[in-house]
Structure formats: structure tokens, C-alpha cells
Amino acid sequence: MAGPLDTIRVLDLSTVIAGPYAGRILSDLGAQVTKIEGPGGDIMRAAGPARSPGMGAAYLGCNAGKQSLHLDLKDPAQRAVLLEMVAAADVLLHNMRMAAALRLDLGPQELRALNPRLVYCIIVGYGQDGPYRDRPAYDDVIQAEAGWAELHARTGDAPRYAPTIAADKITGLYAVAAINAALVARAATGVGATVEVPMFEIMASFLAVEHLAGLTFVPPQGASGYERVLSPHRRPYRTADGFICVMPYSDRHWRTVFTAIGRDDWANDPDLMSDAARAAMVGTLYARLDACLPARSTADWLDLLRGLDIPCAPVNGMDALLEDAHLKAVGLFRQVEHPTEGAILTVRSPIRYG
């Protein structure tokens, strides 16, 4: 079945992760995406492991499903090729700093004058009407600046980055949503749009959903930070032979778990019946689980808790995901034949239309 964007033509001039990831998702949704790389290619080509030079695993992951074209946009003849493509495109996506785009005469005014239906999407580190607009930005910089790294310190750890390229990928998801919204508006008006997707503002907004907390109110009704997720006891719990995730949430969940482990005194705690009181003592509840779970093996706990309909899961590594029964059944991972790299493992779009 054709994807919902199968009539949409996208020019992806972006590099590294945020833009290419957005382009990959647009391709997964059916768009015809052409990745355009300059001299030397996308820097992510060099990030190994790789079977052959310039074809690193992360590069392949972000650019699957795209056509590829090399253009030196400083060369007038090759720039003319891009402009011909822009005239017929629906979306142009890039993550150059705006000053660099303007030096190449690739700003939104120039390209949308050539094609008024064009959705011109620029991923930037910082919104262009703010004082940081010309600063360089990468994932780690944004994680630090937007508050992500500091949140780890509130759990008793040192400030840390997430062990995934979180700011880049979240920004890529926002870019896809913004592009699709602009395409919907264009269907009604016939006119394209300029879409700015700023990493810093996106990550500040993303974290503020729960962590603005007491600062939501004027005057403040407490500090920033969502207490439940900042509890030092919110983590995978040690069992007799490994680790497990257990996530009781409702009063029924907590009473059922505590009864099953033989702690009727905890199960009958009247505070469990009140959502507000239970939320206020969530650190204590997590600590109680932490103390009890080493008594049995991971497999024993999973059998018991699943039988009681308590949310729980093993702590999988990436290798284990390839053998996961559910992911195998839905065919998330698949082997394909790459035109230059031979057999590779890739991931289908997790979203399905039917």
C-alpha cells in the first residue's frame, strides 16, 4: 500500500542526524526523498562501524529509502541543477545555519519566489529572532543548555547526556510534524510556507511539559522538576539474577504488588487510595520495591507480575531486541540488499496505514 506522502517530493540538504532523520521518516511515510550532499559528503558517513568507507551504520540508518545526489552548490552549473529540482519540489529541508544558506542564495525568499508552493524547512540550533541565532549547536550542547543533563544531577548522579542522540532525533520528529502541517495548510491555500525548527526551543518545550512543575504557577507553587521521575529509586530494580522494570501506577497496582510480596501492611496503607497522597510518597514506594525484588529471579518476577497484570518488562539490550518475539512477529527488523553495501539490517517504519 502506498504511503500517505507518496506524491510528495522532498529535497533533503541536511547533514548529521536531525535533518536526515526527519527525511528518513518522510521517506518511510511514502515521500520521494532525494538527499543532496556537497563535496566530502555528509560527515556522518565517517561514523563507524562500516563495511566500506563512507557508509557508516548511523548514516545508513538515517538515510534509508532516499535517492542520492552529489552537488557542489558553490558551482553555478551544479547550483542550477538544484534550482531546477526546487521548482518541482514540495519540500526543501536543510540544517545549514541561516547565514550560510543566505551566502549560497538558498534562503526561503529566493527559493519560495521560484516555487511558491514550496515548504521550506530549516532546522536551526536557535530561533533566528534571538541572540543565540548564529551559535553552532549539536546534540550534546542542546542537551546541556536545555536542562536535560542537569536533570540527572537531581537524581544523585552527575550531570549526564542521554545515551542516545535525543535532542537531534526529537527535533527531527518535530520537523516532520511541522512539515506535514504545512503541507495540509498548502492543500487548502495552494501556498507553501517557511518553517523554522529550533533545537533549543524544542528541547526546552519538551522538558517543560512535566519539569516546569511548580513554576507553572504565578507565583510559583513549588520548585521545577517532576518528583516521580527524579526519584533516585526510579530505575530498573535488581533481582536475584539481573534487573527488571516494574511500573505499578494505580492504587490497584500497588496494593496487588505489595500483597503478592507478602507485605499486607504496605498494601493496606490508606495513602495508596489517594492519587495525590500516592504521588507525594512515590519515592518511598519505589524504595520498597527496590528492597524486595532481590528475593526472586527476573523470570519468577515476570511470571508473577504478568499474571497479576502489573506493568513490567525485562531490561533488554539492543542485541536482545533482534530476538524479541513481538518485534519478530511484527517484522520491525528486516534484512535488505543495499545496492553497494550488500545485505544490511534495517528497521521498517513502526507506523502502519491500512
C-alpha positions as CSV (number, residue, x, y, z in Angstrom):
1,M,0.0,0.0,0.0
2,A,1.4,3.4,-1.0
3,G,2.4,5.7,1.9
4,P,0.2,8.8,2.6
5,L,3.0,11.1,1.3
6,D,3.6,9.2,-2.0
7,T,3.0,12.3,-4.1
8,I,5.4,14.5,-2.1
9,R,8.9,15.2,-3.4
10,V,11.4,16.2,-0.8
11,L,14.9,17.7,-1.2
12,D,17.0,16.8,1.8
13,L,20.1,19.0,2.0
14,S,20.6,18.3,5.7
15,T,23.5,16.5,7.4
16,V,24.4,14.6,10.6
17,I,21.2,13.4,12.4
18,A,18.3,15.8,13.0
19,G,17.5,16.7,9.4
20,P,18.4,13.3,7.9
21,Y,16.3,11.5,10.5
22,A,13.3,13.8,9.6
23,G,14.0,12.9,5.9
24,R,14.1,9.2,6.7
25,I,10.7,9.4,8.4
26,L,9.2,11.3,5.5
27,S,10.5,8.6,3.2
28,D,9.0,5.9,5.5
29,L,5.7,7.7,5.1
30,G,6.0,7.4,1.3
31,A,7.6,10.7,0.2
32,Q,10.2,10.7,-2.6
33,V,13.2,12.0,-0.8
34,T,16.4,13.0,-2.6
35,K,19.4,13.5,-0.3
36,I,21.8,16.1,-1.8
37,E,25.3,16.1,-0.4
38,G,28.1,18.5,-1.1
39,P,31.9,17.9,-1.6
40,G,33.0,15.4,1.0
41,G,29.5,14.2,1.7
42,D,27.6,14.1,5.0
43,I,30.0,13.9,7.9
44,M,28.0,11.0,9.4
45,R,29.3,8.8,6.6
46,A,32.5,8.5,8.5
47,A,30.9,7.4,11.8
48,G,31.6,3.7,12.0
49,P,31.1,0.8,12.1
50,A,31.1,0.5,8.3
51,R,31.6,-2.2,5.7
52,S,33.1,0.2,3.3
53,P,34.5,3.8,3.6
54,G,31.8,6.5,3.8
55,M,28.9,4.1,4.5
56,G,28.7,4.1,8.3
57,A,25.8,2.4,10.1
58,A,24.2,5.6,11.5
59,Y,24.4,7.2,8.1
60,L,22.6,4.2,6.6
61,G,20.0,4.3,9.4
62,C,19.2,8.0,8.8
63,N,19.1,7.8,5.0
64,A,17.4,4.6,4.1
65,G,14.8,4.9,1.3
66,K,16.3,8.1,-0.2
67,Q,17.8,8.7,-3.6
68,S,21.2,10.3,-3.5
69,L,22.8,13.1,-5.5
70,H,26.1,15.0,-5.2
71,L,26.1,18.7,-5.9
72,D,28.7,21.4,-5.2
73,L,26.3,24.3,-4.6
74,K,29.2,26.8,-4.9
75,D,29.5,25.8,-8.6
76,P,27.0,27.8,-10.7
77,A,26.2,24.9,-13.0
78,Q,25.5,22.5,-10.2
79,R,23.5,25.0,-8.3
80,A,21.4,25.5,-11.4
81,V,20.6,21.7,-11.2
82,L,19.3,22.2,-7.6
83,L,17.2,25.2,-8.6
84,E,15.5,23.1,-11.4
85,M,14.7,20.5,-8.7
86,V,13.4,23.1,-6.3
87,A,11.0,24.3,-8.9
88,A,9.3,20.9,-9.0
89,A,9.7,20.0,-5.3
90,D,7.2,20.1,-2.5
91,V,9.6,20.3,0.5
92,L,13.1,21.5,0.9
93,L,14.8,20.5,4.2
94,H,18.2,21.7,5.4
95,N,20.1,22.4,8.7
96,M,22.7,24.9,7.5
97,R,23.0,28.0,9.6
98,M,20.9,30.7,8.0
99,A,23.9,32.9,7.3
100,A,25.4,30.1,5.3
101,A,22.2,29.5,3.4
102,L,21.9,33.1,2.5
103,R,25.5,33.2,1.3
104,L,24.5,30.5,-1.2
105,D,21.4,32.4,-2.2
106,L,19.4,29.5,-0.8
107,G,17.2,31.4,1.7
108,P,13.5,31.0,1.9
109,Q,12.7,34.2,0.0
110,E,14.8,33.2,-3.0
111,L,13.5,29.6,-3.2
112,R,9.9,30.3,-2.5
113,A,9.9,33.0,-5.1
114,L,11.0,30.3,-7.5
115,N,8.3,27.9,-6.2
116,P,5.5,29.5,-4.2
117,R,4.2,26.0,-3.2
118,L,7.4,25.1,-1.6
119,V,7.5,24.2,2.1
120,Y,11.0,25.4,3.1
121,C,12.0,23.8,6.4
122,I,15.2,24.9,8.2
123,I,16.4,23.1,11.3
124,V,18.5,25.5,13.4
125,G,20.1,25.4,16.8
126,Y,18.3,28.5,18.0
127,G,15.4,30.6,16.7
128,Q,16.5,33.3,14.3
129,D,15.0,36.2,16.2
130,G,17.0,35.5,19.4
131,P,20.5,36.5,20.4
132,Y,21.9,32.9,20.0
133,R,20.8,32.6,16.4
134,D,24.4,32.3,15.0
135,R,25.8,29.9,17.5
136,P,26.7,26.4,16.4
137,A,24.6,23.6,18.0
138,Y,24.9,19.9,18.3
139,D,23.0,17.3,20.3
140,D,25.2,17.4,23.5
141,V,25.3,21.2,23.5
142,I,21.5,21.4,23.4
143,Q,21.0,18.6,26.0
144,A,23.2,20.6,28.3
145,E,21.7,24.0,27.6
146,A,18.0,23.0,27.6
147,G,18.3,21.3,31.0
148,W,18.4,17.6,30.1
149,A,21.9,16.9,31.5
150,E,21.2,18.8,34.8
151,L,18.1,16.6,35.5
152,H,20.5,13.6,36.0
153,A,22.1,15.6,38.8
154,R,18.8,15.8,40.6
155,T,18.7,12.0,40.9
156,G,22.0,12.0,42.8
157,D,24.2,11.5,39.7
158,A,26.5,14.0,38.0
159,P,25.1,15.9,35.0
160,R,25.0,13.5,32.1
161,Y,23.9,13.3,28.5
162,A,21.3,10.7,27.4
163,P,23.0,7.7,25.8
164,T,21.2,8.4,22.6
165,I,21.1,11.4,20.3
166,A,18.0,12.6,21.9
167,A,17.9,16.3,21.0
168,D,18.6,15.6,17.3
169,K,16.0,12.9,17.0
170,I,13.3,14.7,18.9
171,T,14.0,17.8,16.8
172,G,13.7,15.6,13.7
173,L,10.3,14.4,14.9
174,Y,9.1,18.0,15.4
175,A,10.3,18.8,11.9
176,V,8.2,16.0,10.4
177,A,5.1,17.2,12.3
178,A,5.8,20.8,11.2
179,I,6.3,19.9,7.5
180,N,3.2,17.8,7.4
181,A,1.1,20.6,9.0
182,A,2.5,23.0,6.4
183,L,1.5,20.5,3.6
184,V,-2.0,20.3,5.0
185,A,-2.3,24.1,5.0
186,R,-0.9,24.2,1.5
187,A,-3.6,21.8,0.3
188,A,-6.2,24.4,1.4
189,T,-4.4,27.6,0.3
190,G,-2.1,26.5,-2.5
191,V,0.7,28.4,-0.9
192,G,3.8,26.9,0.8
193,A,5.5,28.1,3.9
194,T,8.7,28.8,5.7
195,V,9.1,26.5,8.7
196,E,11.8,27.1,11.4
197,V,12.5,24.2,13.7
198,P,14.9,25.4,16.5
199,M,16.6,22.7,18.6
200,F,17.0,24.8,21.8
201,E,13.4,25.9,22.0
202,I,12.1,22.5,21.1
203,M,14.0,20.7,23.9
204,A,13.2,23.4,26.4
205,S,9.5,23.0,25.5
206,F,9.8,19.2,25.5
207,L,11.2,19.1,29.0
208,A,8.9,21.8,30.4
209,V,5.8,19.5,29.9
210,E,6.5,17.8,33.3
211,H,9.5,19.5,34.7
212,L,8.2,23.1,34.7
213,A,6.1,21.7,37.7
214,G,5.7,24.3,40.4
215,L,7.0,27.1,38.2
216,T,3.9,26.6,36.1
217,F,2.0,28.9,38.6
218,V,2.4,32.6,39.2
219,P,3.6,32.9,41.9
220,P,5.3,29.5,42.0
221,Q,3.7,26.7,43.8
222,G,7.0,24.8,44.3
223,A,10.2,24.1,42.5
224,S,10.8,22.9,39.0
225,G,11.2,19.1,38.4
226,Y,8.7,16.3,38.2
227,E,9.3,14.4,41.5
228,R,8.2,10.9,40.3
229,V,10.8,10.7,37.5
230,L,13.5,12.3,39.5
231,S,13.3,9.8,42.4
232,P,16.7,8.1,42.8
233,H,14.7,4.9,43.3
234,R,13.1,5.2,39.8
235,R,15.3,2.8,37.9
236,P,15.5,-0.9,36.9
237,Y,15.4,-2.9,40.1
238,R,18.0,-5.6,40.9
239,T,16.6,-9.2,41.1
240,A,18.3,-12.3,42.3
241,D,20.0,-12.8,38.9
242,G,19.7,-9.5,37.0
243,F,17.4,-6.5,36.6
244,I,13.7,-5.9,35.9
245,C,11.4,-2.9,35.2
246,V,8.3,-2.8,37.4
247,M,5.9,0.1,37.0
248,P,2.9,-0.1,39.4
249,Y,0.8,3.1,38.7
250,S,-2.7,2.9,40.1
251,D,-3.7,2.2,43.6
252,R,-4.8,-1.3,42.5
253,H,-1.4,-2.0,41.0
254,W,0.4,-1.0,44.2
255,R,-1.9,-3.0,46.5
256,T,-1.7,-6.0,44.3
257,V,2.1,-5.9,44.2
258,F,2.5,-5.5,47.9
259,T,0.0,-8.3,48.6
260,A,1.9,-10.6,46.3
261,I,5.2,-10.0,48.0
262,G,3.7,-10.6,51.4
263,R,3.5,-7.0,52.7
264,D,-0.1,-6.6,53.6
265,D,0.9,-3.7,55.8
266,W,2.1,-1.7,52.8
267,A,-0.9,-2.9,50.7
268,N,-3.3,-1.5,53.3
269,D,-1.6,1.9,53.6
270,P,-4.6,4.3,53.2
271,D,-2.4,6.8,51.3
272,L,-2.4,4.3,48.3
273,M,-6.1,5.1,47.8
274,S,-5.5,8.8,47.2
275,D,-3.9,9.8,43.9
276,A,-2.3,13.0,45.5
277,A,-1.0,11.2,48.6
278,R,0.3,8.3,46.5
279,A,2.2,10.8,44.2
280,A,3.7,12.5,47.2
281,M,5.1,9.2,48.5
282,V,6.2,7.7,45.2
283,G,9.9,7.8,46.2
284,T,9.1,5.7,49.3
285,L,7.0,3.2,47.1
286,Y,9.9,2.8,44.7
287,A,12.3,2.3,47.6
288,R,10.0,-0.5,49.0
289,L,10.2,-2.3,45.6
290,D,13.9,-1.9,45.5
291,A,14.2,-3.6,48.8
292,C,12.0,-6.6,48.0
293,L,12.8,-7.6,44.4
294,P,16.2,-9.1,45.0
295,A,14.4,-12.0,46.7
296,R,13.5,-13.7,43.4
297,S,14.8,-14.2,39.9
298,T,13.9,-12.0,37.0
299,A,11.9,-14.8,35.3
300,D,10.0,-15.5,38.5
301,W,9.0,-11.9,38.9
302,L,7.9,-11.6,35.3
303,D,5.7,-14.7,35.6
304,L,4.2,-13.4,38.8
305,L,3.7,-9.8,37.8
306,R,2.4,-10.5,34.3
307,G,-0.1,-12.9,35.8
308,L,-1.3,-10.1,38.0
309,D,-1.5,-7.6,35.1
310,I,1.2,-5.4,36.6
311,P,3.2,-3.4,34.0
312,C,6.7,-4.9,33.9
313,A,9.4,-5.8,31.5
314,P,12.9,-7.3,31.2
315,V,15.8,-4.9,30.9
316,N,16.7,-5.7,27.3
317,G,19.9,-4.8,25.5
318,M,19.9,-3.9,21.8
319,D,21.1,-7.4,20.9
320,A,18.0,-8.9,22.7
321,L,15.7,-6.8,20.6
322,L,16.7,-8.6,17.5
323,E,15.4,-11.8,19.1
324,D,12.3,-10.4,20.8
325,A,9.2,-12.4,20.0
326,H,6.9,-9.4,19.5
327,L,9.3,-7.5,17.2
328,K,9.9,-10.6,15.2
329,A,6.1,-11.2,14.8
330,V,5.5,-7.6,13.6
331,G,8.6,-7.7,11.3
332,L,10.2,-4.5,12.7
333,F,13.7,-5.5,11.7
334,R,14.3,-6.7,8.2
335,Q,17.2,-7.7,6.0
336,V,17.5,-5.9,2.7
337,E,20.0,-5.8,-0.1
338,H,21.8,-2.5,-0.3
339,P,23.0,-1.5,-3.8
340,T,26.6,-1.0,-2.7
341,E,26.8,-2.5,0.9
342,G,25.1,-5.9,0.3
343,A,23.0,-7.4,3.0
344,I,22.2,-5.0,5.8
345,L,19.7,-5.0,8.7
346,T,17.3,-2.1,8.7
347,V,14.1,-1.1,10.5
348,R,10.8,-0.6,8.8
349,S,8.5,2.3,9.7
350,P,6.9,1.5,13.0
351,I,3.8,3.3,11.8
352,R,1.3,1.4,9.6
353,Y,-1.6,2.6,7.5
354,G,-4.3,0.2,6.4
